[in-house]
Every structure is written in C-alpha cells, then in structure tokens.
Amino acid sequence: MSENVVRTPIAKDVFLAGDNLELFVKEDATLNNSYPVREGGYIVIPRAGRISVSGLSRAEAEARVKEALQGTQLTKATVLVERMSKSAQFASTPGAASTVPKIMVYITGAVKQPGTHFVPSSDGHSLGIYETLLITGGLGRLAQDQRVEVMRVNASGRRQRAIIDIRKVALGLADDPPVGEGDIIHVPEKVFGF
C-alpha cells in the first residue's frame, strides 16, 4: 500500500534560509539593515530577538516583523522588507547577477541620506515615492512633506515636474505614485518667517 503525499510547491517570492531580509523601519532608522535568514528560518534583530520568517511572503514578513517590533520596542512601526537571495548580496561585484532588479533615483533636499540610490523594482511592481523615501533613510526634521517635487523624463525627453503630498500618502488619504528610473525626488525644507 503506497502513501499519497501531496507536495506544495515552494513559491519563489517567500523567505528561505540563506536569503537576506532587507528591513526598513520609518520610526527607527537604526533598525534599517540586512538580516540573514538563518538555518532555523528566523532573523535576529537586536532588542527584538528571533523572528521566524521562513516561508512567509513579503507582506506576511512585514506583518510579523511589525508585530515583534511593536511588542518589544516601538509603539508604532511602519515596516518595509525586501527579499535578497545570497547571490544578490554580491550584486555590486562586477560580473555578479542580481536576482532583485533595481532602479536608480536621485534624492535631494531635506532628507537624511541625499544622493543617488538604487531601489528595488521587482515583479513589475515599483516602489512608491513615499516608500522610496522611507527605505533611503527618510525625511529630515525640517522636511516640507506636503510639497515633494518629482522630476521625471517624459516621452519627448524633457523633464516634467509633479508635486506630491507625502503627508496624505502616509495617512492613507492618497495613493503612493510609483517611482521611475532616473527620477529626481526633491524634498524642500520648511521656511519659517521671522
């Protein structure tokens, strides 16, 4: 008598041992780092401990990490995670192939880490402008988040400017427009009258 075994295929977009989980936390940039998924299927975050992520999708891992952080050290946590396989860790090495496609954006103004950034763009899904600002270090203390400027090259090769109200996006009152290759994102500083 043979036993029928049903095997569930392993999805390619879940975390597995050997992957790296890139973590971005809006409320505490000191947690922003790459954490290896250990053989036991968990990551170790200082002050939060072991968090099991093996077999979880990106959304499920975000929820699990958020729950752990809110249970140990933050009253509120806005969490973004990305999966990076072992081979993608060395993508900056010449000749190495990345499994996580990235696009280049330029970020200027009242942000914590201005400059050129390479942000994930996978499965036909681009990060939003707000998400991009979060994972690249976040806004500066004097950022004018209601008038973030995005410069993008149009079909005729000229740059067009759009103004995004990031505060509305953060509150869930507006959609987060997708970031594009070569976008220039400028966050102006608040101006105070004397």
C-alpha positions, -999 to +999 in steps of 0.1 A: +000+000+000+016+033-011+011+065+007-001+095-013+020+125-005+009+159-016+038+183-020+031+220-020+054+238-045+077+264-028+069+299-041+098+319-054+088+351-035+090+337+000+118+340+025+140+309+029+171+301+049+201+316+031+182+347+020+188+382+033+159+402+046+164+440+040+145+458+067+134+495+067+116+509+097+103+545+094+103+552+131+138+539+139+164+541+112+189+522+134+170+491+126+174+496+089+197+468+079+201+435+060+194+404+082+203+369+072+176+343+074+193+316+095+191+278+091+163+278+116+142+301+094+145+332+116+162+365+116+177+381+147+170+418+154+188+434+183+164+441+212+136+422+194+152+387+193+144+359+169+116+365+144+105+335+122+102+345+086+108+312+067+081+305+041+065+340+045+057+363+017+069+399+018+036+411+032+035+384+058+071+390+069+063+428+072+034+420+095+055+395+116+084+420+120+060+448+127+043+428+154+076+418+170+089+454+170+057+468+184+058+441+211+093+449+222+105+484+215+082+506+193+046+518+200+041+521+162+062+506+134+060+512+097+079+483+083+090+475+047+110+444+039+126+431+007+140+396+000+175+394-013+189+359-021+225+350-013+237+357-049+221+392-048+242+402-018+272+404-041+254+421-070+277+451-067+306+429-076+314+433-113+300+403-132+276+392-105+240+389-114+213+403-091+180+385-086+164+417-073+162+443-101+169+478-090+163+513-105+184+544-099+168+575-084+183+608-072+171+622-038+179+658-027+168+683-002+156+678+034+163+641+036+186+621+059+206+605+030+206+626-001+223+613-033+220+585-058+201+554-046+193+521-062+159+509-050+142+475-056+118+471-085+106+435-088+077+415-103+066+445-123+060+464-090+078+497-085+080+512-050+060+543-045+076+578-039+069+576-002+082+540+001+114+551-017+119+580+007+114+556+036+139+530+025+166+555+016+167+570+051+136+590+055+128+627+056+148+653+075+134+671+106+125+702+086+111+685+055+081+701+039+063+668+032+033+684+015+052+696-015+077+669-025+088+675-061+094+647-085+111+653-118+107+627-145+117+624-181+087+623-204+083+606-238+099+636-256+130+636-234+121+666-213+118+666-175+084+672-161+077+682-125+050+669-103+042+679-067+033+650-043+017+655-009+036+627+011+017+635+043-016+624+026+001+593+013+014+585+048-021+589+063-036+567+036-056+595+020-038+594-013-021+567-035+017+565-035+027+572-071+053+547-084+089+558-087+105+556-121+141+550-134+161+582-132+135+602-111+148+632-092+130+635-059+134+668-041+121+674-006+121+711+002+127+725+037+101+743+056+105+781+056+099+800+088+091+837+089+108+859+114 
